[in-house]
Amino acid sequence: MMVYLNSKKIPNKLILKEGTVTVADGLFNFCTNLTDITIPNSVRSIGEYVFFWSEGLKSITIPEAVTEIGKSTFSSFCPGAGGGCTSLESITILGAVTKIGTYAFADCTSLKSVTIPESVTEIGYGAFKGCTSLTSIVFQGKAPSIGEDAFSETPWYSNQADGLVYVGKVAYKYKGTMPSGTQITIKDGIVSIGEGAFSGCTGLTEITCLATDISADGCVNNWLDDVADEGTFTKAVDMEDWPTGTSGIPSGWTVQNQ
């Protein structure tokens, strides 16, 4: 069953009936008076742009059977363009969600904290970008893939010291201006490197990776975009081979063991 709303005249509080399986794309667009919605556990799919410009929505619980929070589910097509759920203060993500899509919660300016459950393995580009009240991010699992700018323009990111910022077990992003000839050490226990983590860091010439659980598959190809043409990547002996020219490592770099 798919639910679809023809009229935008809905009450402040809404309960979707049990047995609903899919919440359609754009279903509650411009439902500015909607403040509270109960989504039954029967729902398995929540589409894209579902709550676009639902600026009155205050809280949401993602049911256990849902595996993916779609692109811009609670925001617009582009952060800063308006359309975010600006009153959303609380989100509860239950057990089965594996992916939080691109711009899923972007510009939810009242959201103060988020807990990412262990089931989540991917967070999309700009997923929480522009959440200007977000100060706390808790990972219950590894979250091995984090898209570029997932947490940019948030107090949480602004409060991080310059240098390599970690999110859970992910080397998320280098913050600040990188001096020429910089050497970076990725600490042990890290399982992946974020999208665009060192993009544009032209001063980066050497990386030492102490993590043994990280793999080339745990990185996207642009994590070392626009760095120095020549450099050295030193990996832990127990890491798999990372050949240059693949896995995002520039062809002019040297890969060696510790």
Order of alpha helices (4+ residues) and beta strands (2+ residues): beta-beta-beta-beta-beta-beta-beta-beta-beta-beta-beta-beta-beta-alpha-beta-beta-beta-beta-beta-beta-beta
